[in-house]
Amino acid sequence: MRPEVEKVLDSIRPALQADGGDVELVDIDGGVVKVRLMGACGGCPMATMTLKGGIEAALKERIRPSNGWNPYNPLTHSEGGVMAYKITEECIACGACVPECPAQCIAEGDPIYTIDASKCTDCAACAGVCPTAACVPA
């Protein structure tokens, strides 16, 4: 699995380096990929978004672990739980999260937006753009 992970990181690296940063593969332990953001990325306020919405999303999209876990099907999560975000009552229904969701699982509700947990890929793109921090892990 290490060569596949390195290939994905190599595809992301130019974008990070363009902003003065980089990513290093630290370890792969039981299917969990551990990376370190370096350079400008290390102290950047957008580091969490880079990790979740960029690196993690790319790894989940391009690598199928040997244990059969499909990161795009929350019902097959290796720990048996549902991988999903939810929108709390702090939502101001601004809609900023909707175009950012690659799984298109966010819909307008009454009075707040909702996330379809069966479609959520746990990418955290919604959390990165929500002005009230209403998108949180379920």
Contacts in CASP RR format, 6 or more apart in sequence:
PFRMAT RR
TARGET T0000
AUTHOR 0000-0000-0000
METHOD contacts of the structure
MODEL  1
MRPEVEKVLDSIRPALQADGGDVELVDIDGGVVKVRLMGACGGCPMATMT
LKGGIEAALKERIRPSNGWNPYNPLTHSEGGVMAYKITEECIACGACVPE
CPAQCIAEGDPIYTIDASKCTDCAACAGVCPTAACVPA
1 28 0 8 1.000
1 31 0 8 1.000
1 63 0 8 1.000
1 65 0 8 1.000
1 66 0 8 1.000
2 25 0 8 1.000
2 28 0 8 1.000
4 62 0 8 1.000
4 63 0 8 1.000
5 25 0 8 1.000
5 28 0 8 1.000
5 33 0 8 1.000
5 59 0 8 1.000
5 63 0 8 1.000
6 25 0 8 1.000
7 62 0 8 1.000
8 58 0 8 1.000
8 59 0 8 1.000
8 62 0 8 1.000
8 63 0 8 1.000
9 23 0 8 1.000
9 25 0 8 1.000
9 35 0 8 1.000
9 55 0 8 1.000
11 58 0 8 1.000
12 23 0 8 1.000
12 54 0 8 1.000
12 55 0 8 1.000
12 58 0 8 1.000
13 22 0 8 1.000
13 23 0 8 1.000
16 22 0 8 1.000
16 23 0 8 1.000
16 37 0 8 1.000
16 41 0 8 1.000
16 50 0 8 1.000
19 40 0 8 1.000
19 41 0 8 1.000
19 44 0 8 1.000
20 39 0 8 1.000
20 40 0 8 1.000
20 41 0 8 1.000
21 37 0 8 1.000
21 38 0 8 1.000
21 39 0 8 1.000
21 40 0 8 1.000
21 41 0 8 1.000
21 42 0 8 1.000
22 37 0 8 1.000
22 38 0 8 1.000
22 39 0 8 1.000
22 41 0 8 1.000
23 35 0 8 1.000
23 36 0 8 1.000
23 37 0 8 1.000
23 38 0 8 1.000
23 41 0 8 1.000
23 55 0 8 1.000
24 35 0 8 1.000
24 36 0 8 1.000
24 38 0 8 1.000
25 33 0 8 1.000
25 34 0 8 1.000
25 35 0 8 1.000
26 34 0 8 1.000
26 35 0 8 1.000
26 36 0 8 1.000
27 33 0 8 1.000
27 34 0 8 1.000
28 34 0 8 1.000
31 65 0 8 1.000
31 67 0 8 1.000
33 59 0 8 1.000
35 51 0 8 1.000
35 55 0 8 1.000
37 43 0 8 1.000
37 44 0 8 1.000
37 47 0 8 1.000
37 50 0 8 1.000
37 51 0 8 1.000
41 47 0 8 1.000
41 50 0 8 1.000
44 50 0 8 1.000
48 124 0 8 1.000
48 128 0 8 1.000
49 124 0 8 1.000
49 125 0 8 1.000
49 128 0 8 1.000
52 123 0 8 1.000
52 124 0 8 1.000
52 125 0 8 1.000
52 127 0 8 1.000
53 123 0 8 1.000
53 124 0 8 1.000
53 125 0 8 1.000
56 123 0 8 1.000
56 124 0 8 1.000
57 102 0 8 1.000
57 121 0 8 1.000
57 123 0 8 1.000
57 125 0 8 1.000
60 71 0 8 1.000
60 72 0 8 1.000
60 121 0 8 1.000
60 123 0 8 1.000
64 70 0 8 1.000
67 78 0 8 1.000
68 76 0 8 1.000
69 76 0 8 1.000
69 77 0 8 1.000
69 78 0 8 1.000
70 76 0 8 1.000
71 83 0 8 1.000
71 121 0 8 1.000
71 122 0 8 1.000
72 103 0 8 1.000
72 121 0 8 1.000
74 81 0 8 1.000
74 82 0 8 1.000
74 83 0 8 1.000
74 84 0 8 1.000
74 117 0 8 1.000
74 118 0 8 1.000
74 120 0 8 1.000
74 121 0 8 1.000
74 122 0 8 1.000
75 82 0 8 1.000
75 118 0 8 1.000
77 83 0 8 1.000
82 117 0 8 1.000
82 138 0 8 1.000
83 120 0 8 1.000
83 121 0 8 1.000
83 122 0 8 1.000
84 115 0 8 1.000
84 117 0 8 1.000
84 120 0 8 1.000
84 122 0 8 1.000
84 137 0 8 1.000
84 138 0 8 1.000
85 115 0 8 1.000
85 120 0 8 1.000
85 122 0 8 1.000
85 124 0 8 1.000
85 126 0 8 1.000
85 127 0 8 1.000
85 135 0 8 1.000
85 136 0 8 1.000
85 137 0 8 1.000
85 138 0 8 1.000
86 115 0 8 1.000
86 117 0 8 1.000
86 135 0 8 1.000
86 136 0 8 1.000
86 137 0 8 1.000
86 138 0 8 1.000
87 97 0 8 1.000
87 106 0 8 1.000
87 112 0 8 1.000
87 113 0 8 1.000
87 114 0 8 1.000
87 115 0 8 1.000
87 126 0 8 1.000
87 134 0 8 1.000
87 135 0 8 1.000
87 136 0 8 1.000
88 112 0 8 1.000
88 134 0 8 1.000
88 135 0 8 1.000
88 136 0 8 1.000
89 112 0 8 1.000
89 134 0 8 1.000
90 132 0 8 1.000
90 133 0 8 1.000
90 134 0 8 1.000
91 112 0 8 1.000
91 113 0 8 1.000
91 130 0 8 1.000
91 132 0 8 1.000
91 134 0 8 1.000
92 131 0 8 1.000
92 132 0 8 1.000
92 134 0 8 1.000
93 108 0 8 1.000
93 109 0 8 1.000
93 111 0 8 1.000
93 112 0 8 1.000
93 113 0 8 1.000
94 131 0 8 1.000
95 106 0 8 1.000
95 108 0 8 1.000
95 113 0 8 1.000
96 129 0 8 1.000
96 130 0 8 1.000
96 131 0 8 1.000
97 106 0 8 1.000
97 113 0 8 1.000
97 125 0 8 1.000
97 126 0 8 1.000
97 129 0 8 1.000
97 130 0 8 1.000
97 135 0 8 1.000
98 106 0 8 1.000
98 108 0 8 1.000
98 113 0 8 1.000
100 125 0 8 1.000
100 126 0 8 1.000
100 128 0 8 1.000
100 129 0 8 1.000
101 123 0 8 1.000
101 125 0 8 1.000
101 126 0 8 1.000
102 121 0 8 1.000
102 123 0 8 1.000
102 125 0 8 1.000
103 119 0 8 1.000
103 120 0 8 1.000
103 121 0 8 1.000
103 123 0 8 1.000
104 119 0 8 1.000
105 115 0 8 1.000
105 116 0 8 1.000
105 117 0 8 1.000
105 118 0 8 1.000
105 119 0 8 1.000
105 120 0 8 1.000
105 121 0 8 1.000
106 113 0 8 1.000
106 114 0 8 1.000
106 115 0 8 1.000
106 116 0 8 1.000
106 126 0 8 1.000
107 113 0 8 1.000
107 114 0 8 1.000
107 116 0 8 1.000
108 114 0 8 1.000
112 134 0 8 1.000
115 126 0 8 1.000
115 135 0 8 1.000
117 138 0 8 1.000
122 137 0 8 1.000
124 135 0 8 1.000
126 135 0 8 1.000
127 133 0 8 1.000
127 135 0 8 1.000
127 136 0 8 1.000
128 135 0 8 1.000
END
